[in-house]
């Protein structure tokens, strides 16, 4: 897929922490030095516009998101940033996930494996393999605005705080969590169809609908009904129109 890498988004401003705390799902007061904290940016209906990680620097914060959603993030945050006197800038250099993080790189640990971020393509770890192996899905342009954080299993990675103050979409996300209203979640599925694309709605071998969030040649991360059997899920070639 075009731009299948991460983008480095810098957020600056005099009221930065207060501003950002009101527009991402994690709690910035719990962020640790040299650690990339999982986070999501949600719109007013609680749907995930983008997700990835947030890193705290001396005088700014960095958001690492899929490159295909940087324009969406900018358009989403811009009206609120003007009011808060904050600014956002996007590094044109591609960034990658790596299994060989440098000492100065912010780290993230998933399934007992430590990852970091690099601008060196030679050190890049395949972003699709990363998502399928770890279960940490990254929203792309094709899936932006379609899912609550719980549908992407982001609560399993502490990307959502249910104790911090309000953020845009918080009421919907909290209501869905506490009322058990989330009827779809993320599964790993196998497939043998080379024509699948992100955002496609297909069927599993049991007839359940599934939306593709990430994929490689043999496997995919899909959002499907919580009643689906997640054991040995397989996608069939039929696309739902």
HELIX and SHEET records of a PDB file:
HELIX    1   1 UNK A   16  UNK A   21  1                                   6    
HELIX    2   2 UNK A   28  UNK A   30  5                                   3    
HELIX    3   3 UNK A   67  UNK A   69  5                                   3    
HELIX    4   4 UNK A   70  UNK A   84  1                                  15    
HELIX    5   5 UNK A  121  UNK A  123  5                                   3    
HELIX    6   6 UNK A  127  UNK A  134  1                                   8    
HELIX    7   7 UNK A  149  UNK A  152  5                                   4    
HELIX    8   8 UNK A  154  UNK A  157  5                                   4    
HELIX    9   9 UNK A  170  UNK A  178  1                                   9    
SHEET    1   A 5 UNK A  37  UNK A  42  0                                        
SHEET    2   A 5 UNK A  48  UNK A  56 -1                                        
SHEET    3   A 5 UNK A  61  UNK A  66 -1                                        
SHEET    4   A 5 UNK A   6  UNK A  13 -1                                        
SHEET    5   A 5 UNK A  86  UNK A  90 -1                                        
SHEET    1   B 3 UNK A  96  UNK A  98  0                                        
SHEET    2   B 3 UNK A 113  UNK A 118 -1                                        
SHEET    3   B 3 UNK A 108  UNK A 110 -1                                        
SHEET    1   C 5 UNK A 184  UNK A 190  0                                        
SHEET    2   C 5 UNK A 219  UNK A 225 -1                                        
SHEET    3   C 5 UNK A 209  UNK A 215 -1                                        
SHEET    4   C 5 UNK A 201  UNK A 204 -1                                        
SHEET    5   C 5 UNK A 235  UNK A 239 -1                                        
END                                                                             
